Amino acid sequence: MAGPSLRLDSREQELVLEMVEVLGSSLNLGEVLEQAYGLMARLLPTDCAAMCVSQPELPGGYDWVVTRMPETFVTHYAELSAVDFVRQAVVHQPNIVLRDSEMVAPRALERTELYQRCHDIGFPMEHVMSVLLDPRGDWHGGLTLYRERQRPFSDKDRALLQRLTPMLVSTVRNCRLFGQESRRADLLDTLFHHQGGECIVLAPPAREVMRTAHATALLERWFSPLERGPGGLPLALLAPLAALAGTPGLETPPPDAWRREGRDMDLGVTYVPLPADLMGRRHWALVLRETPHATPVPEAWREKLTPREVEVVAGVLRGWDNQLIAEDLHCSLGTVKKHLQHVFDKLGVSSRAALLHHASRKR
């Protein structure tokens, strides 16, 4: 495992092997690094540590993956970053582990503004060791270890973290690249196999990426040729996405659900945001579902139920499952289940089937 400059005992070798296994165990960066840090802390005892990832062109946009730090440090870091000699040093030597003695002149640490301001906010930083994890892509990571006591990081500590650095770099790269695509694939698979629904994936404002097998027939059934634009996509469904085309932020809220009533059926369309692709482009999935006209909620029930419970009952009477009701009401699946149990108790029924039966008798 170790090169000639680093000698590890059997316990340390075992911990390094465990880290190698953990770092390749998942594409969830936070999950992997949390587990890996637990092992690293046994190899390199520290008082505090931080691991973040960011985009180089957005120096303030840090995603703190591991924080074993006083909360005040994280909350104040945006203002501390301007005087952070640690970041300024490692940026110029990516993938090279540096100690504080290699970042500032000997005995100059206590005179740095970062040192003084950290002590002002209650973080007694005494020694630092850090590395910029540069996978040569759009993202990079930073790992910094701190010791509060007068116990500097040794040559062996530095050599050990340097030995682990290529593994950490690979983890950042793989999780950022392949983890994102894996999440997109899982979500698309879920959408495309949703029972009773069809799906169209679009890149705003109107570029189609893919659609399920029966989506075309569904669109032709519900929209006349005059209502459909290029590619047969209904203009009414494209309009909300056109409004989003100039909004690059990934936290853009989805458009409201779209609905059209027919003679015997209704068509509902839900806009589902997908994770950005490798180029940072946001796609949207349009999930289309036909539902039969619902049995109306009996007036006698409305007097016993809260307005929210009436909405849940209306969803059941449309033939919707709990997940679809939750999406329509913009609440959690657990909330729908709680409302439904309250409905059963108030109306004296024991199941959805019984609820449907009693509603049909009261028409």
HELIX and SHEET records of a PDB file:
HELIX    1   1 SER A   10  LEU A   23  1                                  14    
HELIX    2   2 LEU A   29  LEU A   43  1                                  15    
HELIX    3   3 GLU A   71  LEU A   80  1                                  10    
HELIX    4   4 SER A   81  VAL A   83  5                                   3    
HELIX    5   5 PHE A   85  VAL A   90  1                                   6    
HELIX    6   6 ASP A  100  GLU A  102  5                                   3    
HELIX    7   7 LEU A  109  ARG A  111  5                                   3    
HELIX    8   8 GLU A  113  ASP A  120  1                                   8    
HELIX    9   9 ASP A  155  ASN A  174  1                                  20    
HELIX   10  10 CYS A  175  GLY A  179  3                                   5    
HELIX   11  11 GLN A  180  PHE A  192  1                                  13    
HELIX   12  12 ALA A  215  TRP A  222  1                                   8    
HELIX   13  13 PRO A  225  GLU A  227  5                                   3    
HELIX   14  14 PRO A  230  GLY A  232  5                                   3    
HELIX   15  15 LEU A  235  LEU A  244  1                                  10    
HELIX   16  16 GLU A  299  LYS A  304  1                                   6    
HELIX   17  17 PRO A  307  LEU A  317  1                                  11    
HELIX   18  18 ASN A  322  LEU A  329  1                                   8    
HELIX   19  19 LEU A  333  LEU A  347  1                                  15    
HELIX   20  20 ARG A  352  ARG A  361  1                                  10    
SHEET    1   A 5 ASP A  63  ARG A  68  0                                        
SHEET    2   A 5 CYS A  48  SER A  54 -1                                        
SHEET    3   A 5 HIS A 140  ARG A 147 -1                                        
SHEET    4   A 5 HIS A 127  LEU A 133 -1                                        
SHEET    5   A 5 LEU A  98  ARG A  99 -1                                        
SHEET    1   B 5 ARG A 207  ARG A 211  0                                        
SHEET    2   B 5 GLY A 197  ALA A 203 -1                                        
SHEET    3   B 5 TRP A 284  PRO A 292 -1                                        
SHEET    4   B 5 MET A 265  PRO A 273 -1                                        
SHEET    5   B 5 TRP A 258  GLU A 261 -1                                        
END                                                                             
